[in-house]
Amino acid sequence: MHTTFEIRSRENQFSGSVPPLARSTGRVYELDPLRDPRWKALVGTHPDASIFHQVEWLQALKSCYGYEPVALTLSAPGSALQNGLVFCEVRSPFTGKRLVSIPFSDHCEPLANGDGDLARFLAELTGRVENNHCKYFELRPVLHSFDNNKNLGISQNYYTHRLDLRRSEQQLFKNFQKDCVQRKIRRAEREGLRCEEGTSEAMLQHFYKLMIMTRKRQGLPPQPLNWFRTVISCLGKNAQIRVAFKEKTPVASIFTLTTNRTLVYKYGCGDSRFGNLGGTALLFWHAIQRAKANGFEELDLGRSDLGNTGLIAFKEHWGAERSAVNYWRYPVRSASSNPERLIRYARKLVSVAPDQALVMFGTLLYRHIG
């Protein structure tokens, strides 16, 4: 069955405040990445594409939070896509209307082939912000920087970490920090911890119980249970939960995603009463071993706040390499606002709230964060 999809185009629109890099001519086309098969083809072949460009991730965002994904391209209708930039429009009475590429994603590279492509995408996004009364657009690139663009401001700074899995298991293990990783793995083995993996409802419940504990310690509500359930439903075998057990008690868990030849660590949690048993270290080691057996070449350990020195050290103890990632916004004045303050303001309440209230709080607020 052949289906024809409507693809809208618009000429780039300019004003006196358009970023200098974005002064470009040419047509930018809009497409629906959930329906147009060309988007999936582009993501499958572009070297800068990640799990956060995948149709399945975009579908999860739409299904759980109602965010409609939109992709821009310079490729004409009917032709194979050579480039693209995907974003979602987030609408909230509390945090305003915003264009974000991409909500709840650690990073999302513009799939551009040079500065010329970027200039035209920036011009289009700038016009949409100004003409559609949006607060801002936000890009989350790892590879691209806009330091020379005075009309784009940095809203948040992070580190990302990646571990090269192409070395042998022996080489990888030898490179792990002895006290913080190697000994913890050995301790977990001596303690008889066992690891299970899967996406059953029972595994999800184990993970979520530990997630509530962890987020409460951090003074933050957990993401909605429905979010994790939706990710599992949309990504299928490319989403995986791993849980470490001490006898019958779940003590630690990680939630990972896979795409192409990359394993992505997205969420982690644990019971602090059993933190000295090495459950998290054992889960990561099992995940690395399984990834290598399946031909994966890289472990993406995700983003870390610059101030979270403990998390940064944890990732680097595994031998992962650090990269800086900045989130860029237009206009510059928007860079100082942070939707996550909605949740951070409630830290004191979170620390004393019962679990059920904590879950409800997260369910109500996260859709306004993006």
C-alpha positions, -999 to 999 in steps of 0.1 A, spaced: 0 0 0 15 33 -10 6 64 10 13 100 0 21 124 28 17 161 28 49 180 32 47 217 39 74 241 30 80 277 39 105 303 28 130 314 54 118 345 72 141 371 86 140 400 109 166 424 123 173 400 152 180 369 131 214 353 142 241 362 118 249 325 111 213 321 101 212 347 73 207 324 44 184 320 14 166 288 2 137 267 10 132 246 41 107 218 40 87 204 69 78 167 73 63 144 98 91 120 110 66 95 123 49 91 90 74 99 63 97 69 57 125 91 45 132 102 81 138 67 92 161 61 62 181 92 70 185 83 107 196 48 97 225 61 76 236 95 90 268 92 111 256 118 137 222 101 143 215 87 178 187 69 196 171 103 202 165 108 165 148 74 161 112 72 151 105 50 181 118 76 206 98 103 190 67 81 191 73 76 228 75 113 234 42 118 215 24 89 231 33 98 267 35 136 267 16 146 236 47 163 220 43 164 182 76 159 164 85 179 134 115 175 111 130 202 88 150 193 57 166 210 27 158 180 5 128 186 -18 97 165 -16 100 131 -33 138 130 -29 159 111 -4 167 132 27 203 144 28 199 163 61 174 171 88 167 187 121 140 173 144 122 191 172 90 191 193 68 219 202 62 219 240 31 238 251 26 245 288 6 271 307 35 271 332 66 270 311 53 285 278 55 274 242 89 262 232 107 244 203 130 218 218 153 194 200 146 170 216 127 168 249 140 144 276 170 136 254 206 139 266 217 153 232 203 156 197 226 166 168 213 185 139 218 161 110 235 188 89 262 186 62 282 218 69 275 253 81 253 261 51 227 236 62 229 248 98 224 284 87 192 276 69 179 255 98 186 283 122 169 309 100 138 287 99 137 281 136 143 318 143 113 327 121 91 302 139 100 316 173 92 351 162 61 345 141 45 318 164 51 336 197 74 309 211 96 316 241 126 301 224 141 272 204 167 250 220 193 228 203 212 201 221 242 193 200 274 175 209 294 181 177 282 216 167 290 248 186 277 283 181 303 303 201 306 329 173 268 335 172 260 363 195 222 358 192 224 322 206 230 317 243 240 287 264 211 276 287 228 246 303 262 229 303 268 192 307 294 165 302 287 134 282 308 102 285 314 74 260 333 42 264 349 25 235 339 -12 235 361 -23 206 388 -35 230 388 -70 245 369 -77 278 403 -82 295 416 -48 283 383 -31 293 384 -46 328 420 -38 333 413 -2 325 385 1 351 395 19 383 406 -8 408 389 4 440 357 19 425 349 -6 398 370 -38 398 366 -45 435 329 -36 435 323 -61 407 343 -88 426 324 -79 458 290 -83 441 301 -117 428 312 -128 463 279 -116 477 261 -138 453 242 -110 436 225 -121 405 214 -101 375 182 -104 355 172 -85 324 139 -80 305 110 -57 300 82 -76 318 58 -58 341 75 -74 371 109 -61 360 95 -27 354 79 -26 389 113 -36 404 130 -8 385 104 18 394 104 10 431 141 16 431 136 47 410 113 62 435 138 56 463 166 72 443 147 103 431 135 109 467 171 109 479 179 134 452 150 156 462 132 150 428 100 133 418 103 102 396 93 103 359 59 89 354 57 51 353 38 54 321 69 71 305 90 40 310 61 17 300 57 37 268 94 36 260 94 -1 263 63 -4 242 77 19 214 113 7 214 106 -30 219 138 -50 221 159 -18 219 149 -10 255 161 -32 284 158 -32 322 185 -49 342 181 -56 379 206 -69 405 191 -90 433 204 -100 467 186 -132 471 150 -120 464 155 -83 471 162 -59 442 191 -37 451 200 -18 419 187 -13 384 197 3 351 175 11 320 194 10 287 186 17 251 203 4 219 207 18 185 230 8 156 262 -2 174 257 19 205 244 9 240 229 39 258 227 41 295 196 63 302 184 57 338 199 42 370 187 37 405 193 17 436 185 9 473 211 28 494 209 2 521 227 -22 498 249 3 480 281 -13 493 274 -46 477 284 -35 442 251 -41 425 253 -12 401 289 -21 391 279 -56 384 249 -45 362 272 -23 341 297 -50 337 270 -75 326 256 -49 302 291 -43 287 297 -80 283 263 -85 266 269 -55 243 303 -68 232 288 -102 225 262 -86 203 288 -65 183 282 -31 199 311 -7 197 303 20 221 286 27 255 270 61 258 269 69 295 247 99 290 249 134 304 260 147 338 255 181 354 289 198 357 283 201 395 276 164 399 313 155 405 303 121 420 285 110 388 312 123 366 339 104 386 318 73 385 316 73 347 353 81 343 362 53 366 350 30 338 375 45 314 349 66 296 360 97 277 344 130 286 330 156 261 313 189 268 278 195 256 260 229 256 223 235 251 219 265 229 189 288 227 175 317 207 168 344 217 197 349 242 175 364 269 157 330 272 189 312 282 185 321 318 151 304 322 150 267 331 117 248 331 132 222 355 130 248 382 94 238 386 106 206 401 137 219 419 116 244 438 98 215 454 128 197 468 118 202 504 83 189 497 97 159 478 119 148 507 90 143 530 62 134 506 49 98 507 57 77 476 23 79 461 22 117 463 57 118 449 46 97 418 15 119 413 37 150 415 60 137 388 31 127 366 16 161 368 49 181 363 71 163 338 50 171 307 57 208 314 94 203 315 105 189 281 
